[in-house]
Amino acid sequence: MIKMKEKKVCKWFSICPIRRFVEEGKLSKHWIEDYCMGEYKECMRYKLEAKGIPHPDNMLPNGEIKADLK
């Protein structure tokens, strides 16, 4: 039997605006798949949150600010 590596979920996923934007159809679900349920430690939002640095809701996990995202 091959054992698959379990993916960990970002501890801030439940309150992250990225989740809401995906649910509302404003962003592709790849953001959640690639970051929130994948490499969340690579997420710029995660890094800033861990340091207690404020960041805007419209900042994508790659650090890009999407002005039209509300």
Secondary structure, 3 states (H helix, E strand, C coil): CCCCCCCCCCCCHHHCHHHHHHHCCCCCCHHHHHHHCCCHHHCHHHHHHHCCCCCCCCECCCCCECCCCC
